[in-house]
């Protein structure tokens, strides 16, 4: 599923500024919301927990970076080190169509 398809499915959760307005209740839409936010990170770049939170907060209208950060890890969009200090977007994106 490409980014435009994801955005189309999330139209009720993305405002006119392109920010996520809520975490959807349905798992399918949750995965899409996490995928939408994963697109805000660069592949190959390492991020601190603080930087991840700043990027998430810059792209949402609510402040719940911890939940989104956990989703990025749980749904295999990102990986982190054993100390939860360094985060990196995975080179291979998960197949979100197989997640629900």
Secondary structure, DSSP 8 states (H G I E B T S, - for coil): --HHHHHHHTGGGB-TTS-B-S--SSHHHHHHHHHHHHTTS-BT-EEEHHHHHHHHHHTBSS--HHHHHHHHHHTTSEEE-TTS-EEEE-SS---GGG--
